[in-house]
Amino acid sequence: MALAGCQDTSPQSGESNTVNGPPPNDDLRFVRGYRSGDDDCQLTGETSFTINFLDDAADLVSCPTGSDADRSLVEMYPAREVAQTGGYTVYSIPRR
């Protein structure tokens, strides 16, 4: 009887419990999607973690490690892995 007032908090029909976009990471400052606005691979700005990887002749890009976006980035560009942190792989991609 005490359970009569309890409510199921699972998502209702048509609702989603997924989060759009990549998960946050305190080591990385995401600027925007690298290939498009909704790309999970993100152009990455300067932080105390990334400062040693920045290069004026290359883009720093972070992708969720092992994701489809990660794999396709490596296939599309001459990406060189420079670090991993909190579920992300960080790449340096030379500008053409």
C-alpha positions in Angstrom: 0.0 0.0 0.0 2.9 2.3 0.7 3.9 1.9 -3.0 0.7 3.2 -4.4 2.1 6.7 -4.7 5.3 5.6 -6.4 5.7 6.5 -10.1 7.8 4.7 -12.7 10.4 7.2 -13.9 11.4 5.4 -17.1 11.1 7.3 -20.3 7.6 7.6 -21.7 6.7 6.4 -25.2 8.4 8.7 -27.7 11.0 10.0 -25.2 14.6 9.2 -25.4 17.1 8.8 -22.6 20.1 9.3 -24.8 22.2 12.5 -24.8 23.1 14.2 -28.1 26.7 14.8 -28.8 29.9 13.6 -27.2 30.2 13.3 -23.4 32.0 16.2 -21.6 35.7 16.0 -20.7 37.4 18.5 -18.4 40.8 18.1 -20.2 39.4 19.2 -23.6 37.8 22.4 -24.8 35.4 21.6 -27.7 35.1 24.4 -30.2 32.7 22.8 -32.8 32.1 19.7 -34.9 35.2 19.1 -37.1 33.5 17.9 -40.3 30.0 19.3 -39.6 28.1 20.9 -36.8 26.8 17.6 -35.5 30.1 15.6 -35.8 31.2 13.8 -32.6 34.8 14.5 -33.6 35.4 18.0 -32.2 37.9 20.7 -33.1 39.7 21.1 -29.8 41.0 24.3 -28.3 43.7 25.1 -25.8 43.7 23.8 -22.3 46.5 22.9 -19.9 46.2 19.3 -21.2 46.3 20.2 -24.9 48.8 23.0 -25.0 51.7 20.7 -25.9 49.8 19.2 -28.8 48.7 22.5 -30.5 50.4 23.3 -33.8 49.8 26.4 -36.0 50.0 24.1 -39.1 47.5 21.5 -37.8 44.1 21.1 -36.3 43.7 19.4 -33.0 40.6 17.1 -33.1 39.1 14.9 -30.3 36.9 11.9 -31.0 35.1 9.5 -28.7 37.6 6.6 -28.6 36.5 3.6 -30.8 33.4 5.4 -32.2 32.3 5.3 -35.8 33.2 9.0 -36.0 36.7 8.2 -34.7 37.3 5.4 -37.3 36.0 7.5 -40.1 38.2 10.5 -39.2 41.3 8.3 -39.3 40.2 7.0 -42.7 39.5 10.4 -44.2 42.5 12.4 -42.9 46.2 11.9 -42.2 45.4 12.0 -38.5 48.2 11.4 -36.0 47.2 10.3 -32.5 48.8 12.5 -29.9 46.9 11.6 -26.7 44.0 9.8 -25.0 41.9 11.2 -22.1 38.6 10.4 -20.5 37.2 8.3 -23.4 38.6 10.5 -26.1 41.4 10.1 -28.6 43.1 13.3 -29.6 44.5 13.7 -33.1 46.7 16.3 -34.9 45.6 16.7 -38.5 47.8 18.8 -40.8 46.0 21.6 -42.7 46.3 21.4 -46.5 
